[in-house]
Amino acid sequence: MADMLNISTRKIYSLLQLANSELNLEHQPYLVPNTKIVKEQISILTTNLSLTPSDQYVNSYERQLIMDICIALPLKKWTLSEFQSLFNVSRNTVLRNISDLKKREKFKPEFSKKNGFEFKESLYESLVHVYNNLVKLRYSNNYPNHFIRIFDETISHSKLLLVSKQLQKMCEESLEKPISASTAMVLTFFCTITSLYDAQHHISEPNKLFEDSDVIALKNRIEYNVSEDFSVAIKESLSLNMSIPMKLFFTLQLLSISKEKDTHFNSHAFLDLLILSERIVDLFMNNAQIESNSGDKKKLTREVQTQLKPFWYSVNYKSITEYEYLYHAHTFENLLNGILTSLADDTLYKNLFNSGLLPDQITILSMIFYNFSLSHGKIKKLKILMVTSLPIYSQNLFKSVIKKHSSVPCRLTIRHWDNTDKSLTDINSFDLIITELTQVNSNRPTFLIDNELTDSEFERLNNVMYQVYGEIYKSSSTKS
């Protein structure tokens, strides 16, 4: 049943338990295996369960994220029994979730009778941790009701929704850059939780989280003005006060989430990022062998710099590590990794990103380069030579598989084996040789076809092509 409905087995049990509870109240027999469901049961369930909220169940992953947030910024003492009550699950289920959380290197829950479950990380790290967990929950329909229960139901879902819509409008009007409804809701929940936590622990001094120079820099940003306006909305609708540290942290999230309109493109503050962007683009053009005019190159540099700005904020302040809508163009990710490796000793790069870029950030930059390459010439293709005596239908099958299912760009040449070397004088000019013949000699990587063609063989071929292509880019980057 779980497979057919594409939901978890645990949720099936939860729904069946709920259904049988309704049937019991109406003095009807339970739903049990190998027993036909009668019309009276269907009528009762259709009537009663249609009035039951469908978002009460949370899976194990979502439950752990919510528990994680509760422990990181506790609004009350969290014990096993409190988590049982929050999620309406058994003690063993909570124990399993806590056990999974304890397997991590950081943010391992520790228990004390006085405070319940706690993390030992700093406040700043906890704020980042909470925000990133909320981002992971952004597409779940289940978490709002549970957080409202965490707030002791003093804050309604409708008010949170109203405030999040106000935030969307503020961003569009002030930053000229709209944010999604899910992102606005995440920010709203984050500000609600942190403000409630702040009210209990009184984090009133900005320098508890930021250096004095950072406070001045963040307050000069237009995003800080949005945080000021949003704090008024929070005050009016939810009766909560956002302290200056929370406004500064909120400003960081806006800087990390939303790429700016580049009104500061030529400002001195981002001149280093512009220079670094030019170096990355130059290396990309050289390694990918793409030709373009100076105008297109300048536009690409601008796009890279625009994206590096929020990356700099997020890496420098460790403010966000979760990003939306990532497309993995592995070829360009390999190329970009090679470029950044070659920049590892570059003083400017080390000063701006002393720990390097995060994997998701590399993915985003590779998407920019991939999009640029689609309209600005061809990138280097993997040159494949197939030397074979296989029949034509087998050759055509290889041709289709390579053309339609390869993860790398390639050009295939097929030559029939005639027991002479005349047609193979240029064999070593190819990047990869495919053959079923052991007589073929080459110093190039060779894929030997198995006696029987299977899906696993084609998968193996695809992996070999990907590895060979990656090595070509790696060597190109080294030469550059």
Kinemage of the C-alpha trace (Angstrom):
@kinemage 1
@onewidth
@group {chain A} dominant
@subgroup {mainchain}
@vectorlist {calphas} color= white
{ca met a 1} P 0.000 0.000 0.000
{ca ala a 2} L 2.859 2.361 0.871
{ca asp a 3} L 4.518 1.688 -2.494
{ca met a 4} L 1.288 2.273 -4.424
{ca leu a 5} L 0.582 5.579 -2.639
{ca asn a 6} L 4.254 6.630 -2.527
{ca ile a 7} L 4.171 7.410 1.196
{ca ser a 8} L 5.995 5.832 4.133
{ca thr a 9} L 4.875 2.658 5.898
{ca arg a 10} L 4.818 4.563 9.180
{ca lys a 11} L 2.324 7.026 7.723
{ca ile a 12} L 0.121 4.112 6.573
{ca tyr a 13} L 0.042 2.836 10.165
{ca ser a 14} L -0.802 6.318 11.417
{ca leu a 15} L -3.683 6.709 8.967
{ca leu a 16} L -5.050 3.233 9.678
{ca gln a 17} L -4.947 3.917 13.405
{ca leu a 18} L -6.826 7.171 12.872
{ca ala a 19} L -9.390 5.447 10.638
{ca asn a 20} L -9.986 2.633 13.143
{ca ser a 21} L -10.418 5.167 15.947
{ca glu a 22} L -13.213 6.815 13.954
{ca leu a 23} L -14.842 3.455 13.210
{ca asn a 24} L -14.668 2.501 16.885
{ca leu a 25} L -16.529 5.671 17.894
{ca glu a 26} L -19.303 4.762 15.452
{ca his a 27} L -19.399 1.126 16.662
{ca gln a 28} L -18.230 -0.207 13.315
{ca pro a 29} L -15.704 -3.075 12.819
{ca tyr a 30} L -12.041 -2.233 12.359
{ca leu a 31} L -10.188 -2.272 9.038
{ca val a 32} L -8.242 -5.544 9.103
{ca pro a 33} L -6.379 -7.571 6.455
{ca asn a 34} L -8.358 -9.919 4.186
{ca thr a 35} L -11.675 -8.341 5.171
{ca lys a 36} L -13.890 -6.507 2.708
{ca ile a 37} L -14.649 -2.872 3.517
{ca val a 38} L -18.421 -2.252 3.677
{ca lys a 39} L -20.331 0.842 2.552
{ca glu a 40} L -21.080 1.930 6.144
{ca gln a 41} L -17.356 2.067 6.938
{ca ile a 42} L -16.600 4.057 3.787
{ca ser a 43} L -19.400 6.514 4.552
{ca ile a 44} L -18.160 7.134 8.105
{ca leu a 45} L -14.542 7.563 7.053
{ca thr a 46} L -15.450 9.853 4.152
{ca thr a 47} L -17.508 12.068 6.418
{ca asn a 48} L -15.280 12.156 9.499
{ca leu a 49} L -11.763 12.034 8.068
{ca ser a 50} L -12.478 14.724 5.473
{ca leu a 51} L -12.701 17.121 8.431
{ca thr a 52} L -9.351 15.950 9.853
{ca pro a 53} L -6.278 18.043 8.954
{ca ser a 54} L -4.063 16.144 6.526
{ca asp a 55} L -0.820 17.735 7.714
{ca gln a 56} L -0.580 16.235 11.206
{ca tyr a 57} L 1.850 13.469 10.255
{ca val a 58} L 5.561 14.188 9.951
{ca asn a 59} L 8.141 11.672 8.783
{ca ser a 60} L 11.293 10.821 10.718
{ca tyr a 61} L 13.481 13.270 8.759
{ca glu a 62} L 11.123 16.219 9.344
{ca arg a 63} L 10.690 15.266 12.995
{ca gln a 64} L 14.460 15.278 13.559
{ca leu a 65} L 14.775 18.718 11.935
{ca ile a 66} L 12.056 20.146 14.187
{ca met a 67} L 13.616 18.523 17.286
{ca asp a 68} L 16.963 19.924 16.175
{ca ile a 69} L 15.534 23.459 16.069
{ca cys a 70} L 13.807 23.039 19.444
{ca ile a 71} L 17.077 22.005 21.112
{ca ala a 72} L 19.228 24.639 19.377
{ca leu a 73} L 17.065 27.592 20.526
{ca pro a 74} L 14.940 26.159 23.353
{ca leu a 75} L 11.787 28.044 24.248
{ca lys a 76} L 11.092 25.493 27.003
{ca lys a 77} L 12.736 22.477 28.638
{ca trp a 78} L 12.755 19.657 26.093
{ca thr a 79} L 12.627 16.092 27.410
{ca leu a 80} L 11.603 12.764 25.886
{ca ser a 81} L 8.077 13.171 27.204
{ca glu a 82} L 7.818 16.714 25.774
{ca phe a 83} L 8.812 15.463 22.322
{ca gln a 84} L 6.361 12.569 22.670
{ca ser a 85} L 3.589 15.039 23.380
{ca leu a 86} L 4.613 17.403 20.556
{ca phe a 87} L 4.619 14.745 17.839
{ca asn a 88} L 2.171 12.260 19.394
{ca val a 89} L 4.636 9.379 18.937
{ca ser a 90} L 6.034 6.672 21.208
{ca arg a 91} L 8.997 7.029 23.555
{ca asn a 92} L 10.959 4.566 21.403
{ca thr a 93} L 10.391 6.702 18.302
{ca val a 94} L 11.780 9.764 20.084
{ca leu a 95} L 14.729 7.712 21.352
{ca arg a 96} L 15.522 6.586 17.798
{ca asn a 97} L 15.422 10.179 16.556
{ca ile a 98} L 17.670 11.396 19.389
{ca ser a 99} L 20.041 8.500 18.689
{ca asp a 100} L 20.295 9.569 15.028
{ca leu a 101} L 21.063 13.145 16.085
{ca lys a 102} L 23.815 11.904 18.424
{ca lys a 103} L 25.668 10.316 15.488
{ca arg a 104} L 26.690 13.738 14.156
{ca glu a 105} L 30.059 15.384 14.690
{ca lys a 106} L 28.470 18.671 15.755
{ca phe a 107} L 25.177 19.529 17.448
{ca lys a 108} L 24.970 16.296 19.419
{ca pro a 109} L 22.126 16.515 21.944
{ca glu a 110} L 23.231 16.210 25.569
{ca phe a 111} L 20.760 15.712 28.406
{ca ser a 112} L 20.659 17.223 31.887
{ca lys a 113} L 17.873 17.049 34.463
{ca lys a 114} L 17.989 20.814 34.891
{ca asn a 115} L 17.734 21.939 31.241
{ca gly a 116} L 16.692 18.828 29.290
{ca phe a 117} L 18.316 18.330 25.872
{ca glu a 118} L 20.970 20.911 24.902
{ca phe a 119} L 23.667 21.619 22.312
{ca lys a 120} L 27.075 22.949 23.358
{ca glu a 121} L 27.698 25.074 20.254
{ca ser a 122} L 27.884 28.877 20.377
{ca leu a 123} L 24.831 31.090 19.936
{ca tyr a 124} L 25.963 32.291 16.513
{ca glu a 125} L 26.426 28.704 15.266
{ca ser a 126} L 23.035 27.789 16.717
{ca leu a 127} L 21.336 30.629 14.842
{ca val a 128} L 22.914 29.486 11.566
{ca his a 129} L 21.974 25.886 12.363
{ca val a 130} L 18.335 26.792 13.051
{ca tyr a 131} L 18.033 28.843 9.888
{ca asn a 132} L 19.492 26.085 7.693
{ca asn a 133} L 17.143 23.510 9.212
{ca leu a 134} L 14.174 25.768 8.512
{ca val a 135} L 15.328 26.049 4.899
{ca lys a 136} L 15.346 22.241 4.667
{ca leu a 137} L 11.744 22.213 5.910
{ca arg a 138} L 10.546 24.975 3.571
{ca tyr a 139} L 8.545 22.697 1.239
{ca ser a 140} L 6.982 20.591 3.969
{ca asn a 141} L 3.312 21.236 4.687
{ca asn a 142} L 3.676 19.698 8.118
{ca tyr a 143} L 5.950 21.954 10.118
{ca pro a 144} L 3.806 25.128 10.617
{ca asn a 145} L 1.297 23.484 12.965
{ca his a 146} L 4.049 21.903 15.039
{ca phe a 147} L 5.866 25.185 15.439
{ca ile a 148} L 2.646 26.874 16.486
{ca arg a 149} L 2.404 24.217 19.213
{ca ile a 150} L 6.006 25.026 20.181
{ca phe a 151} L 4.914 28.657 20.519
{ca asp a 152} L 2.169 27.379 22.887
{ca glu a 153} L -0.367 28.430 20.257
{ca thr a 154} L -0.024 32.093 21.266
{ca ile a 155} L 0.808 32.857 17.615
{ca ser a 156} L -1.598 31.747 14.904
{ca his a 157} L -0.755 30.380 11.478
{ca ser a 158} L -2.837 33.109 9.816
{ca lys a 159} L -0.809 35.868 11.506
{ca leu a 160} L 2.481 34.235 10.483
{ca leu a 161} L 1.210 34.001 6.909
{ca leu a 162} L 0.187 37.660 6.950
{ca val a 163} L 3.621 38.773 8.198
{ca ser a 164} L 5.441 36.639 5.619
{ca lys a 165} L 3.406 38.243 2.828
{ca gln a 166} L 4.326 41.670 4.192
{ca leu a 167} L 7.994 40.641 4.034
{ca gln a 168} L 7.629 39.594 0.390
{ca lys a 169} L 6.181 43.003 -0.423
{ca met a 170} L 8.974 44.816 1.453
{ca cys a 171} L 11.696 42.937 -0.419
{ca glu a 172} L 10.089 43.626 -3.779
{ca glu a 173} L 9.651 47.332 -3.062
{ca ser a 174} L 12.929 48.070 -1.252
{ca leu a 175} L 15.361 45.619 -2.845
{ca glu a 176} L 13.602 45.386 -6.231
{ca lys a 177} L 14.225 41.661 -5.886
{ca pro a 178} L 11.272 39.414 -4.973
{ca ile a 179} L 11.694 36.402 -2.718
{ca ser a 180} L 9.568 33.253 -2.853
{ca ala a 181} L 6.659 32.579 -0.503
{ca ser a 182} L 8.498 29.606 1.028
{ca thr a 183} L 11.614 31.722 1.713
{ca ala a 184} L 9.488 34.492 3.247
{ca met a 185} L 7.815 31.953 5.534
{ca val a 186} L 11.197 30.526 6.581
{ca leu a 187} L 12.431 34.017 7.461
{ca thr a 188} L 9.215 34.709 9.365
{ca phe a 189} L 9.495 31.524 11.411
{ca phe a 190} L 13.168 32.252 12.027
{ca cys a 191} L 12.465 35.772 13.300
{ca thr a 192} L 9.602 34.484 15.458
{ca ile a 193} L 11.704 31.778 17.098
{ca thr a 194} L 14.748 34.000 17.621
{ca ser a 195} L 12.655 36.865 19.009
{ca leu a 196} L 10.937 34.550 21.493
{ca tyr a 197} L 14.327 33.119 22.462
{ca asp a 198} L 15.794 36.615 22.700
{ca ala a 199} L 12.967 37.686 25.036
{ca gln a 200} L 13.991 34.905 27.453
{ca his a 201} L 17.773 35.313 27.215
{ca his a 202} L 18.128 39.064 26.441
{ca ile a 203} L 20.673 39.165 23.592
{ca ser a 204} L 20.587 42.938 23.437
{ca glu a 205} L 24.218 43.748 22.607
{ca pro a 206} L 25.183 43.496 18.906
{ca asn a 207} L 28.801 42.620 19.737
{ca lys a 208} L 27.615 39.338 21.244
{ca leu a 209} L 27.268 38.140 17.668
{ca phe a 210} L 29.226 40.594 15.484
{ca glu a 211} L 32.417 42.615 15.549
{ca asp a 212} L 32.001 46.403 15.726
{ca ser a 213} L 33.215 46.813 12.128
{ca asp a 214} L 30.665 44.226 10.942
{ca val a 215} L 27.872 46.016 12.793
{ca ile a 216} L 28.707 49.279 10.994
{ca ala a 217} L 28.976 47.565 7.588
{ca leu a 218} L 25.694 45.668 7.964
{ca lys a 219} L 23.795 48.720 9.197
{ca asn a 220} L 24.842 50.597 6.039
{ca arg a 221} L 23.166 47.993 3.817
{ca ile a 222} L 19.736 48.600 2.324
{ca glu a 223} L 18.780 45.127 3.569
{ca tyr a 224} L 19.100 46.438 7.137
{ca asn a 225} L 16.368 48.959 6.341
{ca val a 226} L 14.143 46.034 5.362
{ca ser a 227} L 14.904 44.368 8.698
{ca glu a 228} L 13.888 47.589 10.473
{ca asp a 229} L 10.564 47.694 8.597
{ca phe a 230} L 10.011 43.980 9.167
{ca ser a 231} L 10.612 44.366 12.901
{ca val a 232} L 7.696 46.829 12.968
{ca ala a 233} L 5.448 44.260 11.252
{ca ile a 234} L 6.567 41.587 13.748
{ca lys a 235} L 5.792 43.976 16.612
{ca glu a 236} L 2.333 44.933 15.324
{ca ser a 237} L 1.143 41.463 14.292
{ca leu a 238} L 2.915 39.121 16.718
{ca ser a 239} L 3.744 41.440 19.650
{ca leu a 240} L 7.428 40.493 19.447
{ca asn a 241} L 10.510 42.695 19.587
{ca met a 242} L 13.462 42.121 17.260
{ca ser a 243} L 16.661 43.217 18.986
{ca ile a 244} L 19.523 44.809 17.058
{ca pro a 245} L 21.546 41.531 16.952
{ca met a 246} L 18.539 39.743 15.472
{ca lys a 247} L 18.045 42.523 12.916
{ca leu a 248} L 21.715 42.229 11.918
{ca phe a 249} L 21.437 38.460 11.590
{ca phe a 250} L 18.238 38.862 9.559
{ca thr a 251} L 20.128 41.312 7.304
{ca leu a 252} L 22.746 38.636 6.696
{ca gln a 253} L 20.086 36.169 5.596
{ca leu a 254} L 18.700 38.649 3.070
{ca leu a 255} L 22.208 39.292 1.750
{ca ser a 256} L 22.859 35.568 1.401
{ca ile a 257} L 19.478 34.709 -0.125
{ca ser a 258} L 18.849 37.432 -2.652
{ca lys a 259} L 21.319 38.561 -5.299
{ca glu a 260} L 21.380 42.303 -5.467
{ca lys a 261} L 20.634 44.560 -8.424
{ca asp a 262} L 24.308 45.489 -8.540
{ca thr a 263} L 23.823 49.175 -7.817
{ca his a 264} L 27.151 48.794 -5.976
{ca phe a 265} L 28.869 47.090 -8.915
{ca asn a 266} L 31.659 49.665 -9.140
{ca ser a 267} L 31.895 50.364 -5.430
{ca his a 268} L 35.235 49.961 -3.737
{ca ala a 269} L 33.789 47.441 -1.261
{ca phe a 270} L 33.345 44.855 -4.009
{ca leu a 271} L 36.330 45.736 -6.209
{ca asp a 272} L 38.217 42.633 -4.975
{ca leu a 273} L 35.303 40.415 -5.977
{ca leu a 274} L 35.296 42.015 -9.424
{ca ile a 275} L 39.007 41.289 -9.891
{ca leu a 276} L 38.554 37.681 -8.716
{ca ser a 277} L 35.568 37.255 -11.066
{ca glu a 278} L 37.691 38.434 -14.002
{ca arg a 279} L 40.376 35.869 -13.155
{ca ile a 280} L 37.848 33.029 -12.915
{ca val a 281} L 36.205 34.010 -16.209
{ca asp a 282} L 39.588 34.242 -17.979
{ca leu a 283} L 40.528 30.731 -16.808
{ca phe a 284} L 37.102 29.411 -17.810
{ca met a 285} L 37.319 30.859 -21.320
{ca asn a 286} L 40.772 29.369 -21.762
{ca asn a 287} L 39.986 25.900 -20.373
{ca ala a 288} L 36.572 25.520 -22.012
{ca gln a 289} L 37.884 26.887 -25.335
{ca ile a 290} L 34.938 29.247 -25.756
{ca glu a 291} L 35.257 32.348 -27.901
{ca ser a 292} L 33.145 35.453 -27.268
{ca asn a 293} L 33.314 39.190 -27.716
{ca ser a 294} L 34.395 41.577 -24.951
{ca gly a 295} L 30.797 42.623 -24.250
{ca asp a 296} L 29.651 39.044 -23.566
{ca lys a 297} L 32.728 38.373 -21.460
{ca lys a 298} L 32.067 41.509 -19.397
{ca lys a 299} L 28.449 40.433 -18.897
{ca leu a 300} L 29.567 36.980 -17.711
{ca thr a 301} L 32.056 38.609 -15.306
{ca arg a 302} L 29.230 40.749 -13.938
{ca glu a 303} L 27.051 37.679 -13.384
{ca val a 304} L 29.851 35.861 -11.567
{ca gln a 305} L 30.584 38.881 -9.375
{ca thr a 306} L 26.877 39.292 -8.591
{ca gln a 307} L 26.762 35.695 -7.378
{ca leu a 308} L 30.045 35.899 -5.475
{ca lys a 309} L 28.729 38.793 -3.370
{ca pro a 310} L 26.137 36.777 -1.392
{ca phe a 311} L 28.639 33.877 -1.352
{ca trp a 312} L 31.164 36.153 0.325
{ca tyr a 313} L 28.635 37.102 2.985
{ca ser a 314} L 27.594 33.499 3.593
{ca val a 315} L 31.168 32.149 3.709
{ca asn a 316} L 32.572 35.059 5.722
{ca tyr a 317} L 29.756 34.979 8.284
{ca lys a 318} L 28.769 31.297 7.872
{ca ser a 319} L 25.229 32.600 7.568
{ca ile a 320} L 23.599 30.129 5.181
{ca thr a 321} L 24.580 26.857 3.545
{ca glu a 322} L 21.286 25.772 1.992
{ca tyr a 323} L 20.448 26.789 -1.584
{ca glu a 324} L 17.415 26.182 -3.793
{ca tyr a 325} L 16.994 24.763 -7.305
{ca leu a 326} L 20.432 23.325 -8.045
{ca tyr a 327} L 21.158 21.730 -11.422
{ca his a 328} L 24.249 19.548 -11.541
{ca ala a 329} L 26.187 20.118 -14.750
{ca his a 330} L 28.976 17.728 -13.787
{ca thr a 331} L 31.233 18.709 -16.682
{ca phe a 332} L 31.253 22.334 -15.602
{ca glu a 333} L 31.511 21.464 -11.919
{ca asn a 334} L 34.681 19.491 -12.716
{ca leu a 335} L 35.977 22.395 -14.793
{ca leu a 336} L 35.242 24.934 -12.064
{ca asn a 337} L 36.785 22.737 -9.365
{ca gly a 338} L 39.954 22.609 -11.479
{ca ile a 339} L 39.947 26.399 -11.861
{ca leu a 340} L 39.484 26.974 -8.129
{ca thr a 341} L 42.239 24.451 -7.370
{ca ser a 342} L 44.590 26.426 -9.594
{ca leu a 343} L 43.586 29.556 -7.619
{ca ala a 344} L 44.248 27.907 -4.249
{ca asp a 345} L 47.528 29.815 -3.826
{ca asp a 346} L 46.099 33.074 -5.174
{ca thr a 347} L 46.359 35.677 -2.375
{ca leu a 348} L 43.151 37.475 -3.359
{ca tyr a 349} L 41.114 34.239 -3.478
{ca lys a 350} L 42.493 33.101 -0.095
{ca asn a 351} L 41.692 36.452 1.509
{ca leu a 352} L 38.122 36.506 0.214
{ca phe a 353} L 37.324 32.791 0.654
{ca asn a 354} L 39.855 31.434 3.117
{ca ser a 355} L 38.066 28.068 3.331
{ca gly a 356} L 37.146 27.949 -0.354
{ca leu a 357} L 33.642 27.842 -1.805
{ca leu a 358} L 31.033 25.359 -0.566
{ca pro a 359} L 30.001 22.485 -2.899
{ca asp a 360} L 26.546 24.002 -3.532
{ca gln a 361} L 28.129 27.356 -4.328
{ca ile a 362} L 30.385 25.681 -6.897
{ca thr a 363} L 27.287 24.059 -8.382
{ca ile a 364} L 25.590 27.454 -8.717
{ca leu a 365} L 28.617 29.040 -10.413
{ca ser a 366} L 28.878 26.056 -12.769
{ca met a 367} L 25.222 26.635 -13.721
{ca ile a 368} L 26.134 30.204 -14.723
{ca phe a 369} L 29.017 28.966 -16.897
{ca tyr a 370} L 26.877 26.176 -18.343
{ca asn a 371} L 24.167 28.645 -19.316
{ca phe a 372} L 26.800 30.893 -20.910
{ca ser a 373} L 28.303 27.998 -22.889
{ca leu a 374} L 24.905 26.984 -24.324
{ca ser a 375} L 24.772 30.177 -26.357
{ca his a 376} L 28.490 30.903 -26.828
{ca gly a 377} L 30.074 28.087 -28.730
{ca lys a 378} L 30.958 24.497 -28.067
{ca ile a 379} L 32.978 23.117 -25.246
{ca lys a 380} L 35.587 20.438 -25.786
{ca lys a 381} L 34.038 17.115 -26.717
{ca leu a 382} L 35.290 13.672 -25.789
{ca lys a 383} L 36.660 12.094 -28.981
{ca ile a 384} L 35.677 8.423 -29.062
{ca leu a 385} L 36.806 5.845 -31.626
{ca met a 386} L 34.877 2.586 -31.877
{ca val a 387} L 36.880 -0.152 -33.640
{ca thr a 388} L 34.577 -3.102 -34.142
{ca ser a 389} L 33.434 -6.037 -36.224
{ca leu a 390} L 30.000 -5.979 -34.613
{ca pro a 391} L 26.949 -5.936 -36.926
{ca ile a 392} L 25.432 -2.609 -37.874
{ca tyr a 393} L 22.481 -2.889 -35.475
{ca ser a 394} L 24.899 -3.299 -32.557
{ca gln a 395} L 26.917 -0.305 -33.760
{ca asn a 396} L 23.756 1.783 -34.011
{ca leu a 397} L 22.784 0.768 -30.487
{ca phe a 398} L 26.116 2.043 -29.134
{ca lys a 399} L 25.723 5.206 -31.163
{ca ser a 400} L 22.254 5.882 -29.707
{ca val a 401} L 23.288 5.080 -26.133
{ca ile a 402} L 26.284 7.400 -26.312
{ca lys a 403} L 24.319 10.174 -28.002
{ca lys a 404} L 21.227 10.078 -25.803
{ca his a 405} L 22.451 8.931 -22.391
{ca ser a 406} L 26.022 10.152 -22.047
{ca ser a 407} L 26.698 12.537 -19.147
{ca val a 408} L 29.486 14.259 -21.136
{ca pro a 409} L 29.641 15.912 -24.589
{ca cys a 410} L 31.308 13.566 -27.064
{ca arg a 411} L 31.938 12.844 -30.750
{ca leu a 412} L 31.844 9.184 -31.880
{ca thr a 413} L 33.740 7.760 -34.852
{ca ile a 414} L 33.112 4.133 -35.891
{ca arg a 415} L 35.585 2.119 -37.963
{ca his a 416} L 35.235 -1.457 -39.133
{ca trp a 417} L 38.076 -3.816 -38.171
{ca asp a 418} L 39.727 -5.457 -41.194
{ca asn a 419} L 42.820 -7.002 -39.558
{ca thr a 420} L 45.067 -4.198 -40.803
{ca asp a 421} L 46.370 -1.067 -39.167
{ca lys a 422} L 45.844 1.215 -42.172
{ca ser a 423} L 42.674 2.732 -40.846
{ca leu a 424} L 44.091 3.109 -37.317
{ca thr a 425} L 47.134 5.305 -37.918
{ca asp a 426} L 45.543 8.129 -35.899
{ca ile a 427} L 44.180 5.934 -33.094
{ca asn a 428} L 46.167 7.732 -30.403
{ca ser a 429} L 44.602 11.086 -31.324
{ca phe a 430} L 41.313 9.921 -29.777
{ca asp a 431} L 40.472 10.240 -26.086
{ca leu a 432} L 38.802 6.844 -25.652
{ca ile a 433} L 38.756 3.592 -27.642
{ca ile a 434} L 35.754 1.244 -27.607
{ca thr a 435} L 36.271 -2.248 -28.993
{ca glu a 436} L 35.555 -5.927 -28.442
{ca leu a 437} L 38.879 -6.871 -30.066
{ca thr a 438} L 42.016 -7.585 -28.067
{ca gln a 439} L 44.166 -7.093 -31.214
{ca val a 440} L 43.655 -3.333 -31.169
{ca asn a 441} L 46.734 -1.618 -29.728
{ca ser a 442} L 46.645 1.907 -28.354
{ca asn a 443} L 48.114 3.935 -25.529
{ca arg a 444} L 44.719 5.601 -25.026
{ca pro a 445} L 42.112 4.477 -22.430
{ca thr a 446} L 40.274 1.471 -23.899
{ca phe a 447} L 36.818 0.134 -23.067
{ca leu a 448} L 36.561 -3.572 -23.869
{ca ile a 449} L 33.045 -4.640 -24.762
{ca asp a 450} L 31.825 -7.711 -22.882
{ca asn a 451} L 30.514 -10.814 -24.660
{ca glu a 452} L 26.950 -9.893 -23.780
{ca leu a 453} L 25.517 -6.371 -23.948
{ca thr a 454} L 23.531 -5.420 -20.830
{ca asp a 455} L 22.314 -2.271 -19.125
{ca ser a 456} L 25.121 -2.612 -16.597
{ca glu a 457} L 27.666 -2.609 -19.445
{ca phe a 458} L 26.275 0.621 -20.836
{ca glu a 459} L 26.290 2.103 -17.337
{ca arg a 460} L 29.932 1.096 -16.966
{ca leu a 461} L 30.720 2.715 -20.314
{ca asn a 462} L 29.040 5.941 -19.197
{ca asn a 463} L 31.124 5.956 -16.004
{ca val a 464} L 34.348 5.402 -17.959
{ca met a 465} L 33.493 8.243 -20.361
{ca tyr a 466} L 32.778 10.556 -17.413
{ca gln a 467} L 36.094 9.686 -15.729
{ca val a 468} L 38.138 10.113 -18.914
{ca tyr a 469} L 36.454 13.455 -19.638
{ca gly a 470} L 37.154 14.592 -16.072
{ca glu a 471} L 40.831 13.700 -16.457
{ca ile a 472} L 41.048 15.724 -19.689
{ca tyr a 473} L 39.692 18.805 -17.936
{ca lys a 474} L 41.933 18.179 -14.954
{ca ser a 475} L 45.024 18.053 -17.152
{ca ser a 476} L 43.853 21.135 -19.086
{ca ser a 477} L 43.493 23.050 -15.838
{ca thr a 478} L 46.967 21.941 -14.716
{ca lys a 479} L 48.530 23.125 -17.983
{ca ser a 480} L 46.774 26.448 -17.692
